[in-house]
């Protein structure tokens, strides 16, 4: 069972809508988000939550140590509540998934993500759960296809830039789906959802095409 959910990002209004803050943005889509009273604790913003369906309490954390030191905050909370690393789920942005995709994953590589690297440095391994939110890549390849081996060109500027208005039209329903997924995870074993959410693309509803106007001569008949 998941006992601690961690929403990665950087603190402060200047970072709040960056691509790198997709994890923190997802927290705001939780159905119960408006009822939460966050407090400063564990070098971050912390709150606990429970409802009748869950029959247990879960802990929510937004580290405020900046992304590359996220593990310090997470370890402090996990140590205090005696939570094992496999009972933690990290919600974060993912370069190797295209915008509009979300993925549930356990353990694995770090993909160059500084927040995940800090987690591994603090806990000694990467055996934690992740909800990965696709943000695509800044290179000439299609988002999600990856870039040249060892290439980091433009990555920092890309992740620290705000989502564009067009991107938000895709991102917002993706985050909402991720919030619903996380709510499900709080009530069951995440393994049961792994197959469905291994790499899920959120389909964006498009307006139905309008009928072509009839010829004016036909209208006169």
Secondary structure, 3 states (H helix, E strand, C coil): CCCEEEECCCCCCCCCCEHHHHHHHHHCCCCCHHHCCCEEECCEEEEEECCCCCCCCEEEEEECCCHHHHHHHHHHHHHHHCCCHHHEEEEEEECCCCCCEEEEEECCCCCCCHHHHHHHHHHCCCCCEEEEEECCCCCCCCCCCCCCCCCCCCHHHHHCCECCHHHHHHHHHHHHHHHHHHHHHCCCCHHHHCCCCCCEECCCCCCCCCCCCCCHHHHHC
